[in-house]
Amino acid sequence: MNFLTPGMRLMLLGTFFFSVGSLFVKMAGSRLPTMEVLFVRGLVGVVLCLIMLRKSGAGMFGKRKILLAARGILGFGAMFADFYAIVHLPLADALVLIFSHPVTVALLAWALMGERLSKSAMFSIIMSLAGVTLVCRPGFLFGGAPELDPLGLLAALVSVFLTSWAILSVRVLAKTEPPAVVMLYPPIAISLLAPLFIDGWVMPTAFEWGVLVGVGVFMNIGQFFMTKGYAIESAARISGVSTLEIVFAAMWGMLFLGEIPDLWTVGGGSLIIFGVLALGRSGMRERAAALRKGVAG
């Protein structure tokens, strides 16, 4: 995959594992409360991170404890807002808002971290978001939708804001902290805070326990690869790769849930893939230019 930068390849791998975890979330959430699913994911994440930390010999709590703790709270808040928006808004409206975070990340990374964002890279991100819009077909853009719940709309916007800051914090922390340390704090926050929002506990069946463990394993593996990607790549550029999760989700829906993608989904997915490939070409050109400049200097 020479058309993708190393950081984008890691993000692509992480997004794939996340999409598998999302399939398990959908399966588990058909009967179990969402916060219960999130709580189990947090517990599995803590166990996996502690195993990785023990094997790597890295300290458990890291060097930048305040920023790490903030990362954990941001991660929990973003996921909580995601769930609230998805429950209280039409799914398409919620997803198109939630997946608009790459543009916010790009702007924040440019404004606060001085990360360069070329015109072609910005165009590629916008192209990917246009694909997300076609796949989701939100009612407020395509018509025929009831008035949106104001609190649900606010939750979706809060999700975009918190997710963007969480991504930037990962970008900063990944330069000095091992991936397992960066990953540890969100599941700790989830494990401590999610029970406060669980409205009754539903005992999972044996099959559901397996699905819940799958949620934790696949999503935390996805987070591991994403964290490594942020350590070596521009946050603005590789965050756009996360929009591919919708393409993977459409594929899983067709294979396992009997959901056949329509022409809108195919067209939107094509735009997303085109945008990601264009981002990769832009990144490779920028890296080559930087190398030439370094050699010339």
PAZAPA-4460 file (N, C-alpha, C; in steps of 0.05 Angstrom, whole numbers, plus 32768, in hexadecimal, padded with zeros to 4 digits):
% residues 297
    n_x    n_y    n_z   ca_x   ca_y   ca_z    c_x    c_y    c_z   seq   type   mol
   8011   7FE8   8000   8000   8000   8000   8011   8019   8000     1      M     A
   8021   801C   7FEB   8033   8032   7FE9   8025   804D   7FE4     2      N     A
   800A   804B   7FDD   7FFB   8063   7FD8   7FF2   8070   7FF3     3      F     A
   7FF7   8063   8009   7FF0   806D   8024   800A   8071   8034     4      L     A
   800A   8087   8044   8021   808B   8055   8020   8077   806C     5      T     A
   8037   8073   807A   8037   805F   8090   8022   8065   80A5     6      P     A
   801F   807F   80AC   800A   8086   80C0   7FEE   807F   80B6     7      G     A
   7FE9   8084   809C   7FCF   807E   8091   7FCA   8060   8090     8      M     A
   7FDF   8050   808B   7FDB   8033   808B   7FD4   8029   80A7     9      R     A
   7FE0   8035   80BC   7FD9   802D   80D7   7FBD   8036   80DE    10      L     A
   7FB5   804E   80D5   7F9A   8057   80D9   7F86   8045   80CB    11      M     A
   7F8C   803D   80B3   7F7A   802B   80A3   7F76   8011   80B2    12      L     A
   7F8C   8006   80BC   7F8B   7FED   80CB   7F7A   7FF0   80E4    13      L     A
   7F7F   8007   80F2   7F6F   800C   810A   7F52   800F   8104    14      G     A
   7F4B   801D   80EE   7F30   8021   80E6   7F22   8007   80E0    15      T     A
   7F30   7FF5   80D3   7F25   7FDB   80CD   7F1D   7FCC   80E6    16      F     A
   7F2F   7FCB   80FA   7F29   7FBD   8113   7F12   7FCB   8121    17      F     A
   7F11   7FE6   8120   7EFB   7FF5   812C   7EE0   7FED   811F    18      F     A
   7EE1   7FE9   8105   7EC8   7FE3   80F7   7EBD   7FC7   80FF    19      S     A
   7ED0   7FB5   8104   7EC7   7F9A   810E   7EBC   7F9D   8129    20      V     A
   7EC9   7FAD   813A   7EBE   7FB2   8155   7EA2   7FBF   8154    21      G     A
   7E9E   7FD1   8140   7E84   7FDE   813D   7E6E   7FCA   8136    22      S     A
   7E76   7FB6   8125   7E63   7FA0   811F   7E5A   7F92   8138    23      L     A
   7E6E   7F8C   8149   7E67   7F7E   8162   7E56   7F90   8175    24      F     A
   7E5C   7FAB   8174   7E4B   7FBD   8184   7E2E   7FBC   817B    25      V     A
   7E2A   7FBB   8160   7E0F   7FBA   8156   7E01   7FA0   815E    26      K     A
   7E10   7F8A   815E   7E05   7F70   8166   7DFE   7F70   8183    27      M     A
   7E11   7F7A   8194   7E0C   7F7A   81B1   7DF6   7F8E   81B8    28      A     A
   7DF5   7FA5   81AB   7DE2   7FBA   81B2   7DC5   7FB4   81AA    29      G     A
   7DC1   7F9E   819C   7DA5   7F96   8195   7D95   7F8F   81AE    30      S     A
   7DA2   7F87   81C3   7D94   7F81   81DC   7DA0   7F8E   81F5    31      R     A
   7DBA   7F92   81F5   7DC7   7F9D   820C   7DC8   7FBC   820B    32      L     A
   7DC6   7FC9   8223   7DC9   7FE6   8224   7DE4   7FF0   8219    33      P     A
   7DE3   8006   820B   7DFC   8010   81FE   7E12   8015   8212    34      T     A
   7E0B   8021   8229   7E20   8027   823D   7E2B   800E   8249    35      M     A
   7E1B   7FF9   824A   7E26   7FDF   8254   7E3B   7FD4   8240    36      E     A
   7E35   7FD7   8226   7E49   7FCE   8212   7E62   7FDF   8214    37      V     A
   7E5F   7FF9   8218   7E76   800B   821B   7E86   8004   8234    38      L     A
   7E78   7FFD   824A   7E86   7FF6   8263   7E97   7FDD   825F    39      F     A
   7E8C   7FC9   8253   7E9C   7FB0   824E   7EB4   7FB6   823C    40      V     A
   7EAF   7FC7   8228   7EC6   7FCE   8217   7EDC   7FDB   8227    41      R     A
   7ED4   7FEC   823A   7EE8   7FF9   824A   7EF8   7FE6   825B    42      G     A
   7EEA   7FD2   8267   7EF8   7FBE   8278   7F0B   7FAE   8267    43      L     A
   7F02   7FA5   824F   7F14   7F95   823E   7F2C   7FA6   8236    44      V     A
   7F27   7FC0   8231   7F3D   7FD2   8229   7F52   7FD5   823F    45      G     A
   7F49   7FD7   8257   7F5C   7FD9   826E   7F6D   7FC0   8270    46      V     A
   7F61   7FA9   826D   7F70   7F8F   826F   7F85   7F8E   8258    47      V     A
   7F7C   7F94   823F   7F8F   7F92   8228   7FA6   7FA6   822B    48      L     A
   7FA0   7FBE   8234   7FB5   7FD2   8237   7FC9   7FCA   824D    49      C     A
   7FBF   7FBF   8263   7FD1   7FB6   8278   7FE3   7F9F   826F    50      L     A
   7FD8   7F8D   825E   7FE8   7F77   8253   7FFE   7F83   8241    51      I     A
   7FF7   7F96   8230   800B   7FA2   821E   8020   7FB2   822E    52      M     A
   8017   7FBF   8243   802A   7FCF   8253   803E   7FBC   8261    53      L     A
   8034   7FA6   826B   8045   7F93   8279   805A   7F87   8266    54      R     A
   8051   7F81   824D   8064   7F75   823A   8079   7F8A   8231    55      K     A
   8070   7FA3   822F   8083   7FB8   8225   8095   7FC3   823B    56      S     A
   808D   7FBE   8254   809D   7FC9   826A   8099   7FE7   826E    57      G     A
   8085   7FF3   8261   8080   800F   8264   8071   8014   827E    58      A     A
   8074   802C   8289   8066   8034   82A1   8048   8035   829C    59      G     A
   8038   802F   82B0   801B   802D   82AC   800E   8048   82A7    60      M     A
   8017   805D   82B5   8008   8076   82B5   8015   808B   82A3    61      F     A
   802C   8086   8297   8038   8099   8285   8045   80B1   8292    62      G     A
   8050   80C2   8281   805E   80DA   828B   804C   80F2   828D    63      K     A
   8039   80F6   827B   8029   810E   8279   800D   8107   8283    64      R     A
   800B   8103   829E   7FF3   80F8   82AA   7FDA   8109   82A7    65      K     A
   7FDE   8123   82A9   7FC7   8135   82A6   7FBB   8134   828A    66      I     A
   7FCD   8135   8276   7FC3   8134   825A   7FB8   8119   8254    67      L     A
   7FC3   8104   825F   7FB9   80E9   825B   7F9D   80E6   8267    68      L     A
   7F9A   80F1   8280   7F7F   80F0   828D   7F6B   80FF   827C    69      A     A
   7F73   8116   8272   7F61   8126   8261   7F59   8117   8248    70      A     A
   7F6D   8108   823D   7F67   80F7   8225   7F52   80E2   822C    71      R     A
   7F54   80D6   8244   7F41   80C2   824C   7F25   80CD   824E    72      G     A
   7F22   80E5   825B   7F08   80F1   825F   7EFD   80FA   8244    73      I     A
   7F0E   8105   8232   7F05   810D   8218   7EFA   80F5   8208    74      L     A
   7F08   80DE   820A   7F00   80C6   81FC   7EE5   80BC   8206    75      G     A
   7EE1   80BC   8220   7EC7   80B3   822B   7EB1   80C7   8223    76      F     A
   7EB7   80E1   8226   7EA2   80F5   821E   7E9A   80F3   8201    77      G     A
   7EAE   80EF   81F0   7EA8   80ED   81D3   7E96   80D4   81CE    78      A     A
   7E9D   80BE   81DA   7E8D   80A6   81D5   7E71   80A8   81E1    79      M     A
   7E6F   80B5   81F8   7E55   80B9   8204   7E44   80CB   81F3    80      F     A
   7E50   80E0   81E8   7E41   80F2   81D6   7E39   80E4   81BC    81      A     A
   7E4B   80D3   81B2   7E44   80C2   819A   7E2B   80B2   819F    82      D     A
   7E2B   80A4   81B5   7E14   8093   81BB   7DFA   80A3   81BF    83      F     A
   7DFC   80BA   81CC   7DE4   80CA   81D1   7DD9   80D4   81B6    84      Y     A
   7DEB   80DD   81A4   7DE3   80E8   818A   7DD6   80D1   817A    85      A     A
   7DE2   80BA   817A   7DD8   80A3   816A   7DBC   809B   8174    86      I     A
   7DB8   809C   818E   7D9E   8094   819A   7D89   80A9   8194    87      V     A
   7D90   80C3   8195   7D7B   80D8   8194   7D79   80E6   8179    88      H     A
   7D8A   80DE   8166   7D88   80E9   814B   7D84   80D2   8137    89      L     A
   7D79   80D7   811F   7D7A   80C3   810A   7D97   80BB   8106    90      P     A
   7D9B   80A1   8102   7DB7   8097   8100   7DC7   80A5   80EB    91      L     A
   7DBB   80AA   80D3   7DCA   80B7   80BE   7DD2   80D3   80C6    92      A     A
   7DC0   80E2   80D2   7DC7   80FD   80DB   7DDD   80FD   80F0    93      D     A
   7DDC   80EA   8103   7DF0   80E9   8117   7E0C   80E2   810C    94      A     A
   7E0C   80CE   80F9   7E26   80C5   80EE   7E33   80DB   80DD    95      L     A
   7E24   80E9   80CD   7E30   80FD   80BC   7E3C   8114   80CC    96      V     A
   7E2F   811A   80E3   7E3A   812E   80F5   7E53   8124   8104    97      L     A
   7E51   810B   810E   7E67   8100   811E   7E80   80FD   810C    98      I     A
   7E7C   80F4   80F3   7E93   80F0   80E1   7E9D   8109   80D4    99      F     A
   7E94   8120   80DC   7E9F   8139   80D2   7EB8   8141   80E1   100      S     A
   7EC0   8132   80F5   7ED7   813A   8106   7EF2   813D   80F7   101      H     A
   7EF7   812F   80E0   7F11   8134   80D3   7F16   8151   80CB   102      P     A
   7F01   815F   80C2   7F04   817B   80BB   7F0B   818B   80D4   103      V     A
   7EFD   8186   80EA   7F03   8194   8103   7F20   818E   810C   104      T     A
   7F28   8175   810A   7F43   816D   8111   7F57   817C   8100   105      V     A
   7F52   817D   80E6   7F64   818B   80D4   7F68   81A8   80DB   106      A     A
   7F52   81B5   80E1   7F53   81D2   80E8   7F60   81D6   8103   107      L     A
   7F5A   81C6   8117   7F67   81C9   8131   7F85   81C3   812F   108      L     A
   7F8C   81AD   8120   7FA9   81A6   811D   7FB8   81BD   810F   109      A     A
   7FAB   81C9   80FC   7FB8   81E0   80EE   7FBB   81F8   8100   110      W     A
   7FA5   81FE   8110   7FA5   8216   8120   7FB6   8213   8139   111      A     A
   7FB6   81FB   8145   7FC3   81F8   815F   7FDE   81EA   815E   112      L     A
   7FE2   81D8   814A   7FFA   81C8   8149   800C   81CF   8132   113      M     A
   8003   81E2   8121   8013   81EA   810A   8016   81D5   80F5   114      G     A
   8005   81C1   80F4   8007   81AC   80E0   7FFE   81B7   80C5   115      E     A
   800F   81B2   80B1   8009   81BC   8096   7FF3   81AC   808A   116      R     A
   7FE0   81B9   807C   7FCB   81AB   806F   7FC8   81B7   8053   117      L     A
   7FD1   81A8   803F   7FD0   81B2   8024   7FB3   81B4   8019   118      S     A
   7FB0   81C3   8004   7F95   81C6   7FF8   7F8B   81AB   7FEE   119      K     A
   7F9D   819B   7FE3   7F94   8180   7FD9   7F8C   816E   7FF0   120      S     A
   7F9A   8170   8007   7F92   8160   801E   7F77   8168   8028   121      A     A
   7F72   8183   802A   7F58   818C   8033   7F42   8184   8020   122      M     A
   7F47   8185   8006   7F33   817C   7FF2   7F2D   815F   7FF6   123      F     A
   7F42   814E   7FFC   7F3E   8132   8000   7F2C   812C   8018   124      S     A
   7F31   813B   802E   7F21   8138   8046   7F04   813F   8040   125      I     A
   7EFF   8155   8032   7EE4   815D   802B   7ED7   8148   8019   126      I     A
   7EE6   813D   8006   7EDC   8128   7FF5   7ED3   8110   8006   127      M     A
   7EE3   8108   8019   7EDB   80F2   802B   7EC2   80F8   803A   128      S     A
   7EC0   8110   8044   7EA8   8118   8053   7E8F   8119   8041   129      L     A
   7E93   8120   8028   7E7D   8120   8015   7E73   8103   8011   130      A     A
   7E86   80F0   8010   7E7F   80D4   800F   7E6F   80CB   8027   131      G     A
   7E78   80D4   803F   7E69   80CD   8057   7E4C   80D7   8055   132      V     A
   7E49   80EF   804B   7E2F   80FB   8048   7E1D   80EB   8035   133      T     A
   7E28   80E1   801F   7E19   80D1   800C   7E11   80B6   8019   134      L     A
   7E23   80AB   8028   7E1D   8091   8034   7E07   8094   8049   135      V     A
   7E09   80A9   805A   7DF6   80AD   8070   7DDC   80BA   8067   136      C     A
   7DDE   80CC   8052   7DC6   80DA   8048   7DB6   80E7   805F   137      R     A
   7DC2   80F9   806E   7DB3   8105   8084   7D9B   8115   807B   138      P     A
   7D86   8112   808B   7D6D   811F   8083   7D6E   813D   8081   139      G     A
   7D7F   814A   8092   7D80   8167   8091   7D8D   8171   8078   140      F     A
   7D9A   8160   8068   7DA6   8168   804F   7D95   815E   8037   141      L     A
   7D8A   8146   803A   7D7C   8139   8024   7D5D   813C   8026   142      F     A
   7D54   8148   803B   7D37   814D   803E   7D28   8134   8049   143      G     A
   7D10   8139   8051   7CFF   8124   805B   7D04   811B   8077   144      G     A
   7D13   812B   8086   7D19   8122   80A2   7D0A   8134   80B5   145      A     A
   7D02   8129   80CC   7CF5   8139   80E1   7D09   814C   80ED   146      P     A
   7CFF   815F   80FD   7D11   8172   810A   7D23   8163   811D   147      E     A
   7D3D   816B   811D   7D50   815D   812E   7D4D   8164   814B   148      L     A
   7D52   8150   815C   7D52   8154   8179   7D68   8168   8180   149      D     A
   7D62   817F   818D   7D78   8192   8193   7D8E   8186   81A4   150      P     A
   7D86   8176   81B8   7D9B   816B   81CA   7DAB   8156   81BB   151      L     A
   7D9E   8147   81A9   7DAD   8133   8199   7DC0   8141   8186   152      G     A
   7DB7   8157   817A   7DC8   8166   8168   7DE0   8172   8178   153      L     A
   7DDB   817C   818F   7DF0   8187   81A0   7E04   8171   81A8   154      L     A
   7DFA   8159   81AE   7E0C   8143   81B5   7E1E   813B   819E   155      A     A
   7E13   813B   8185   7E23   8135   816E   7E39   8149   816A   156      A     A
   7E33   8163   816E   7E47   8178   816B   7E5C   8176   8181   157      L     A
   7E53   816F   8199   7E66   816B   81B0   7E78   8154   81AA   158      V     A
   7E6D   813F   819E   7E7D   8128   8196   7E94   812F   8183   159      S     A
   7E8D   813F   816E   7EA1   8148   815B   7EB6   8158   8169   160      V     A
   7EAE   816A   817B   7EC2   817B   818A   7ED4   816A   819B   161      F     A
   7EC8   8158   81AB   7ED8   8148   81BE   7EEA   8134   81AF   162      L     A
   7EDF   8128   8199   7EEF   8115   8189   7F07   8123   817D   163      T     A
   7F03   813B   8173   7F19   814A   8167   7F2F   8150   817B   164      S     A
   7F28   8159   8193   7F3C   815E   81A7   7F49   8144   81B1   165      W     A
   7F39   812E   81B2   7F45   8114   81BA   7F5A   810C   81A6   166      A     A
   7F54   810F   818C   7F67   8108   8177   7F81   8118   8179   167      I     A
   7F7E   8132   817E   7F96   8143   8181   7FA6   813C   819A   168      L     A
   7F98   8134   81AF   7FA7   812C   81C7   7FB6   8113   81C2   169      S     A
   7FAA   8100   81B3   7FB9   80E8   81AC   7FD1   80EE   819B   170      V     A
   7FCE   8101   8189   7FE4   8109   8178   7FFC   8114   8188   171      R     A
   7FF5   8123   819D   800A   812F   81AE   8016   8119   81C1   172      V     A
   8005   8109   81CD   800E   80F5   81E0   801E   80DF   81D3   173      L     A
   8016   80D7   81BB   8023   80C1   81AE   8041   80C6   81A8   174      A     A
   8049   80DF   81A9   8065   80E5   81A4   8077   80DE   81BC   175      K     A
   806B   80DD   81D4   807B   80D9   81EC   8072   80C0   81FC   176      T     A
   805A   80B7   81F7   804F   80A1   8207   804B   8088   81F6   177      E     A
   8050   8070   8201   804A   8057   81F2   802D   8055   81EB   178      P     A
   8026   8049   81D5   800A   8047   81CD   7FF8   803B   81E2   179      P     A
   8002   8027   81F1   7FF1   801A   8205   7FEA   802D   821C   180      A     A
   7FFD   803F   8222   7FF8   8053   8237   7FE2   8067   822E   181      V     A
   7FE5   8070   8215   7FD0   8083   820B   7FB5   8075   820A   182      V     A
   7FB5   805B   8203   7F9C   804C   8201   7F90   8046   821C   183      M     A
   7FA0   8045   8231   7F96   803C   824B   7F81   804F   8257   184      L     A
   7F85   8069   8254   7F74   807C   8263   7F57   807C   825B   185      Y     A
   7F50   807C   8240   7F34   807B   8239   7F25   8063   8245   186      P     A
   7F2F   804A   8243   7F20   8035   824F   7F1E   8037   826E   187      P     A
   7F32   8043   827B   7F30   8047   8297   7F18   805A   829D   188      I     A
   7F17   8070   828D   7F02   8084   8290   7EE7   8077   828B   189      A     A
   7EE5   8066   8276   7ECC   8059   826F   7EC4   8046   8286   190      I     A
   7ED7   8036   8290   7ED1   8023   82A5   7EC6   8031   82BE   191      S     A
   7ED1   8049   82C4   7EC9   8057   82DC   7EAF   8067   82D8   192      L     A
   7EAB   8072   82C0   7E94   8084   82BC   7E7C   8077   82AF   193      L     A
   7E80   8063   829E   7E69   8057   8290   7E54   804B   82A3   194      A     A
   7E5C   803E   82B9   7E48   8033   82CB   7E35   8048   82D6   195      P     A
   7E3E   8061   82D8   7E2D   8077   82E2   7E15   807C   82D0   196      L     A
   7E18   8074   82B6   7E03   807A   82A2   7DF4   8061   8299   197      F     A
   7DFA   804A   82A5   7DEC   8031   829D   7DD1   8031   82AA   198      I     A
   7DBC   8030   829B   7DA1   802F   82A5   7D97   8012   82A7   199      D     A
   7DA2   8004   82BB   7D9B   7FE8   82BE   7DAF   7FD6   82B0   200      G     A
   7DB6   7FBF   82BC   7DC9   7FAC   82B0   7DB9   7F94   82A5   201      W     A
   7DBE   7F8E   828C   7DB3   7F76   827F   7DC8   7F60   827D   202      V     A
   7DC3   7F49   828A   7DD7   7F34   828A   7DDA   7F29   826E   203      M     A
   7DF3   7F2A   8263   7DF8   7F20   8248   7DF6   7F01   8247   204      P     A
   7DEF   7EF6   8230   7DF0   7EDA   822C   7E0D   7ED2   8226   205      T     A
   7E13   7EB8   8224   7E2E   7EB0   821E   7E38   7EBB   8203   206      A     A
   7E26   7EBB   81EF   7E2D   7EC6   81D5   7E32   7EE4   81D7   207      F     A
   7E21   7EF2   81E6   7E25   7F0F   81E9   7E3E   7F16   81F8   208      E     A
   7E47   7F05   820B   7E60   7F0A   8218   7E77   7F08   8204   209      W     A
   7E75   7EF5   81F2   7E8A   7EF3   81DD   7E8A   7F0B   81CB   210      G     A
   7E72   7F15   81C4   7E70   7F2D   81B3   7E7C   7F45   81C2   211      V     A
   7E75   7F48   81DC   7E7F   7F5E   81EC   7E9E   7F5E   81ED   212      L     A
   7EA9   7F46   81F1   7EC6   7F44   81F2   7ED2   7F4C   81D6   213      V     A
   7EC4   7F44   81C1   7ECD   7F4B   81A6   7ECD   7F69   81A2   214      G     A
   7EB8   7F77   81AD   7EB7   7F94   81AC   7ED1   7FA0   81B8   215      V     A
   7ED7   7F97   81D0   7EEF   7FA2   81DE   7F09   7F9C   81D0   216      G     A
   7F0C   7F83   81C7   7F25   7F7A   81BA   7F29   7F89   81A0   217      V     A
   7F15   7F89   818E   7F19   7F95   8173   7F1C   7FB3   8175   218      F     A
   7F0C   7FC0   8185   7F0D   7FDD   8187   7F27   7FE7   8194   219      M     A
   7F31   7FD8   81A7   7F4A   7FE0   81B4   7F62   7FDA   81A2   220      N     A
   7F61   7FC4   8193   7F76   7FC0   817F   7F76   7FD6   816A   221      I     A
   7F5E   7FDE   8162   7F5C   7FF4   814F   7F68   800E   815B   222      G     A
   7F62   8013   8174   7F6D   802B   8181   7F8C   802A   8182   223      Q     A
   7F97   8012   8186   7FB4   800F   8187   7FC1   8017   816D   224      F     A
   7FB6   800E   8157   7FC2   8015   813D   7FBD   8033   8137   225      F     A
   7FA6   803D   813E   7FA1   8059   8139   7FB5   806B   8149   226      M     A
   7FBA   8063   8162   7FCC   8073   8173   7FE8   8073   8167   227      T     A
   7FF1   805B   815D   800B   805A   8150   800C   806C   8137   228      K     A
   7FF5   806C   8128   7FF4   807D   8111   7FF6   809B   8117   229      G     A
   7FE9   80A4   812C   7FEA   80C0   8134   8006   80C8   813D   230      Y     A
   8016   80B4   8147   8031   80BA   8150   8043   80C2   8139   231      A     A
   803D   80BA   8121   8050   80BE   810B   8045   80CE   80F4   232      I     A
   802B   80D7   80F6   801E   80E3   80DF   800E   80FB   80E7   233      E     A
   8009   810D   80D5   7FF9   8125   80D9   7FDD   811D   80E1   234      S     A
   7FD3   8128   80F8   7FB8   8121   8101   7FA4   812A   80ED   235      A     A
   7FA8   8140   80E0   7F95   814A   80CC   7F92   8137   80B5   236      A     A
   7FA8   812B   80AC   7FA7   811A   8094   7F9B   80FF   809A   237      R     A
   7FA5   80F1   80AF   7F9C   80D6   80B3   7F81   80D4   80C0   238      I     A
   7F76   80E9   80CC   7F5C   80E7   80D8   7F47   80E3   80C3   239      S     A
   7F4C   80EC   80AA   7F39   80E7   8095   7F35   80CA   808E   240      G     A
   7F4A   80B9   8094   7F48   809D   808E   7F32   8090   809E   241      V     A
   7F2C   809B   80B6   7F17   808F   80C7   7EFC   808E   80BA   242      S     A
   7EF7   809F   80A6   7EDD   809E   8098   7ED9   8084   8089   243      T     A
   7EEF   8075   8085   7EEC   805A   8078   7EDC   8047   8089   244      L     A
   7ED9   804D   80A3   7EC9   803B   80B4   7EAD   8037   80A9   245      E     A
   7EA2   804C   809D   7E87   8049   8092   7E87   8035   807A   246      I     A
   7E9C   8035   806A   7E9E   8022   8054   7EA0   8006   805F   247      V     A
   7EB1   8002   8073   7EB3   7FE8   8080   7E98   7FDF   808C   248      F     A
   7E8B   7FF3   8099   7E71   7FEC   80A6   7E5D   7FE3   8091   249      A     A
   7E5C   7FF0   807A   7E4A   7FE8   8065   7E50   7FCB   805C   250      A     A
   7E6A   7FC5   805A   7E72   7FAA   8052   7E69   7F95   8067   251      M     A
   7E6D   7F9B   8081   7E65   7F88   8096   7E47   7F85   8096   252      W     A
   7E38   7F9C   8091   7E1B   7F9A   8091   7E11   7F88   807B   253      G     A
   7E1F   7F89   8063   7E17   7F78   804D   7E1D   7F5A   8052   254      M     A
   7E34   7F55   805F   7E3D   7F3A   8063   7E2F   7F2C   807A   255      L     A
   7E2A   7F3B   8090   7E21   7F2E   80A8   7E05   7F37   80B1   256      F     A
   7DFB   7F4D   80A7   7DE1   7F57   80B1   7DCC   7F58   809B   257      L     A
   7DD3   7F50   8083   7DC0   7F50   806E   7DB8   7F6B   8063   258      G     A
   7DCA   7F7F   8068   7DC5   7F9B   805F   7DD3   7F9F   8044   259      E     A
   7DC4   7FA1   802F   7DD0   7FA4   8014   7DD4   7FC1   800E   260      I     A
   7DED   7FCA   800A   7DF2   7FE6   8004   7DE4   7FEF   7FEA   261      P     A
   7DD8   8007   7FEA   7DCC   8012   7FD2   7DE0   8022   7FC3   262      D     A
   7DD7   802F   7FAD   7DE9   803E   7F9C   7DF4   8057   7FAA   263      L     A
   7DE5   8062   7FBD   7DEF   8079   7FCD   7E07   8070   7FDD   264      W     A
   7E05   8058   7FE9   7E1B   804E   7FFA   7E34   8048   7FE9   265      T     A
   7E2F   803C   7FD1   7E45   8035   7FBF   7E53   804F   7FB6   266      V     A
   7E43   8063   7FAE   7E4E   807C   7FA5   7E5D   808B   7FBB   267      G     A
   7E51   808C   7FD3   7E5E   8099   7FE9   7E77   808B   7FF2   268      G     A
   7E76   8070   7FF2   7E8E   8061   7FF9   7EA5   8065   7FE5   269      G     A
   7E9D   8068   7FCC   7EB2   806E   7FB7   7EBF   8089   7FBC   270      S     A
   7EAF   809D   7FC4   7EBB   80B7   7FC9   7ECD   80B6   7FE2   271      L     A
   7EC5   80A7   7FF6   7ED6   80A4   800E   7EF0   8097   8007   272      I     A
   7EEF   8082   7FF7   7F08   8074   7FF0   7F1A   8087   7FDF   273      I     A
   7F0D   8095   7FCC   7F1C   80A8   7FBC   7F29   80BD   7FCD   274      F     A
   7F1B   80C7   7FE1   7F26   80DC   7FF2   7F3D   80D2   8002   275      G     A
   7F3B   80B9   800D   7F51   80AD   801C   7F6A   80A9   800B   276      V     A
   7F66   809E   7FF3   7F7C   809A   7FE1   7F89   80B5   7FD9   277      L     A
   7F79   80C9   7FD5   7F84   80E4   7FCE   7F93   80EF   7FE6   278      A     A
   7F89   80EA   7FFE   7F98   80F2   8016   7FB3   80E5   8017   279      L     A
   7FB3   80CB   8010   7FCD   80BC   8011   7FE0   80C7   7FFC   280      G     A
   7FD7   80CD   7FE4   7FE9   80D9   7FD0   7FF3   80F4   7FD9   281      R     A
   7FE2   8104   7FE5   7FEA   811E   7FEF   8000   811B   8005   282      S     A
   7FFB   8107   8017   800F   8103   802C   802A   80F9   8021   283      G     A
   8029   80E7   800D   8042   80DD   8002   8051   80F4   7FF4   284      M     A
   8042   8106   7FE6   8050   811D   7FD9   805C   812F   7FEE   285      R     A
   804E   8134   8004   8059   8145   8018   8072   8139   8025   286      E     A
   8071   811F   802A   8088   8111   8036   80A0   8112   8023   287      R     A
   809A   810D   8009   80B0   810E   7FF6   80BC   812A   7FF4   288      A     A
   80AB   813E   7FF5   80B5   8159   7FF4   80C6   8160   800C   289      A     A
   80BD   8156   8024   80CD   815B   803C   80E8   814D   803B   290      A     A
   80E8   8135   8030   8101   8126   802D   8115   8134   801A   291      L     A
   810A   813E   8003   811A   814D   7FF0   8126   8166   7FFD   292      R     A
   8115   8173   800C   811E   818C   8019   8134   8186   802E   293      K     A
   8130   816F   803C   8144   8168   8050   815F   8161   8043   294      G     A
   815D   8153   802C   8176   814C   801E   8184   8165   8013   295      V     A
   8173   8176   8008   817F   818F   7FFC   818B   81A0   8012   296      A     A
   817F   81A0   802A   8189   81B0   8040   81A3   81A5   804B   297      G     A
***
